[in-house]
Amino acid sequence: MADPAKTRKHAERIRELVASLVREIKDPRLGMVTITDARITGDLREATVFYTVLGDVAEQASTAAALESAKGMLRTRVGHALSLRHSPSLAFVLDNVLDTVKEIDDLLEQARHRDEEVQRLAAGKQYAGDADPYKSDEDEDAESVGAAEDKG
């Protein structure tokens, strides 16, 4: 079992290597792919490579097929570059960053609409009690001056 720092370094190196090697793949099915992350198990035997593809679902599917067919070449080249006893097996996972961004934007828009609704309902309303129900330093100063005058 490798130590966590060494594992992180290997994962980062795998990400860099796969990103550079993907440019060398001559498969016409390969779209505009970006390698976003890589993770490797503690025993350095299995690596998961996350990627994004610019395009629609058909582009994503064809890129997944191209990466799957190039997996052997990529595994061999990564294994030689890392100088490990065993070349890690590679698994490619589509990282839907754009879907996540859209979900976050939708949630922010909902929050904005709710804030506007609260502002609309609060317009022209008054507090049930004092506007500031908490004592302030000015109140304490006034009380201490009043108490000093009563004693004097």
C-alpha positions, 0 to 999 in steps of 0.5 A: 500500500503506497502512502497517500502523498505518493498516490496523489502524485501518481494520480496527478501524473496519470492525469497529465500523461493521459491528457497529453497522450489523448492528443496523439490518438488518431481515432476520428470518433474522438471529440474535443476531450478534456481530462479533468481528474484522475484517481488511483487506488492505494495499491496503484493497480487501478486508475479512474480517469475523469473527462469532459467532452464538448458536444452533445450526447452523440459526441460523448458516446463516440468519444467514450468508444474511442477512449475505450478502444485506445485504453490498451495503448494508454495503459502501456504508455502510462505504465512505462512512464510511471515505472511501476511494477504493474501498469494500472488498469484505466477506467474512463468516467464522463465528468458531467461538469456542464450538467452540474453547472446548470443544476447550480445555476438553476438552484441559484435562480430559484433562491433569487426568486425566493429572495425577491418574493420575501422582499416583496412581502416585507415591503411596507411592513413594520416590526411587531415590537421595537425595530432593535429589541437589543440593548446597545452601548448607548442605552447602557451609557444613558442608564449609567449617567441617569443612575449617577445623577440620582445618587448625586 
